[in-house]
Amino acid sequence: MSKKYGFGLIGCGIISKWHADSILKIEDAVLVGATDNRREHAEEFAKNYSCRVFSSVEEMLACDEIDIVCICTPSGLHAPMAIKAANAGKHFVVEKPMAITKEQMKDMIDACEKNGVKGAVISQVRFTNAIQTVKKAIENGELGDILLGDVYMKYFRSAEYYASAGWRGTWEMDGGGALMNQGIHGIDMLQYLVGPVKSVMGMCRTLARDIEVEDTANVLLQFENGAIGTIQGATSIEPGYPMRIEISGTRGTVVIEGEEIKKWDVDGKTLEEKEESEEKAKSYQNPTAFSTDNHTMQIKDLIDAIKENRRPLVDIYEGKRPVDIILGAYESSKSGKMVELDK
Ligand SMILES: NC(=O)c1ccc[n+]([C@@H]2O[C@H](COP(=O)([O-])OP(=O)(O)OC[C@H]3O[C@@H](n4cnc5c(N)ncnc54)[C@H](O)[C@@H]3O)[C@@H](O)[C@H]2O)c1
């Protein structure tokens, strides 16, 4: 019988269910137990998922049945938990953002390299059909040279949302606001599609909510490949809109809204015309083309990466990229100057 990978989960809040449901669906994964500093959260989770309660992170990490730890705590605790896991010889899946400071990310990477363990960072939107279709088209040169890459995330989060857990909207535990918490998905998509970002110029403001961090932000981008772009990230917008990504190259423009390709104007053809001419299925509309449960896909990929001794699809080096862009935007917003990102 093939090995079953034992999972432990830290932080039994909203997102923990995505991890637990995924683990239950993966054949060679087993959910051993969970821990939470509010024991009642861990007890309810353990009741729902028929697993053990560990009374502390240390007790969980000392358990030989655990190979992989899912870190679902507030963002400011991702790094300390991941470093403890790595030092105990456990692989980990950490929720986005990977961590909230440069020092934390460096310490996580050092701990993984020193202990020979793998870390995966959740970025589930990368695996949607729309993003994968556009990624392939850009890689094949179908859009030509990329000129402009923009993402607009005009979201609404209420005052009640920010009051719903003490860590939300704080620098110490959320690490930022509309960009670091909600916007990181779109920022990761933009840099995944267009390529690494060289420098950023940010204006990050707190205009509408009673929080420490930004609720409204504009960021200008210079990509390494010469393209330029814009990030708009907000949680202050009434009534709120789905994420929109617009990418223009020398051969045309593609617009993604939510999880759908809304416009495909490339070489004078629509997506339907392009796919007909290539006799391909409309992969972006075909629900079986990629897993709809992208958390499951990423957790299964970490198991495969361990077995095959390769990098997970979104590892700690990839997970660092959108956080670097966001931290650069914050620094630029404070200084009023363009910030060059580390390579
Ligand atoms: N991938 C996504 O789309 C997505 C969606 C939502 C949240 N998230 C991320 O998941 C993380 C958690 O968000 P959430 O909305 O589930 O938060 P939440 O507040 O609902 O849950 C956090 C849990 O962690 C527990 N916790 C706090 N401190 C702890 C400690 N020291 N030790 C153990 N447990 C502790 C809390 O008691 C709570 O049960 C955040 O980093 C967030 O950015 C990702």
The ligand as a Gaussian input file, in Angstrom:
#p B3LYP/6-31G(d) Opt

LIG

0 1
 N       -6.810000      31.671000      -0.219000
 C       -7.821000      32.489000       0.048000
 O       -8.572000      32.889000      -0.836000
 C       -8.072000      32.919000       1.467000
 C       -9.358000      33.256000       1.889000
 C       -9.554000      33.624000       3.220000
 C       -8.465000      33.700000       4.083000
 N       -7.212000      33.401000       3.642000
 C       -6.033000      33.510000       4.556000
 O       -6.177000      32.541000       5.588000
 C       -5.677000      33.064000       6.818000
 C       -6.770000      32.927000       7.882000
 O       -7.903000      33.675000       7.484000
 P       -9.380000      33.317000       8.052000
 O      -10.290000      34.218000       7.328000
 O       -9.591000      31.857000       8.051000
 O       -9.213000      33.863000       9.560000
 P      -10.078000      33.470000      10.846000
 O       -9.924000      34.588000      11.813000
 O      -11.433000      33.008000      10.452000
 O       -9.293000      32.170000      11.401000
 C       -8.010000      32.219000      12.002000
 C       -7.926000      31.103000      13.046000
 O       -6.590000      31.091000      13.570000
 C       -6.676000      30.954000      14.989000
 N       -5.448000      31.458000      15.617000
 C       -5.126000      32.747000      15.895000
 N       -3.936000      32.795000      16.534000
 C       -3.502000      31.516000      16.655000
 C       -2.358000      30.921000      17.252000
 N       -1.404000      31.666000      17.828000
 N       -2.247000      29.566000      17.230000
 C       -3.217000      28.793000      16.653000
 N       -4.340000      29.309000      16.094000
 C       -4.467000      30.649000      16.091000
 C       -7.927000      31.733000      15.352000
 O       -8.418000      31.383000      16.655000
 C       -8.877000      31.336000      14.235000
 O       -9.581000      30.149000      14.553000
 C       -5.244000      34.498000       6.530000
 O       -3.851000      34.541000       6.346000
 C       -5.964000      34.860000       5.244000
 O       -5.224000      35.791000       4.440000
 C       -7.001000      32.998000       2.368000

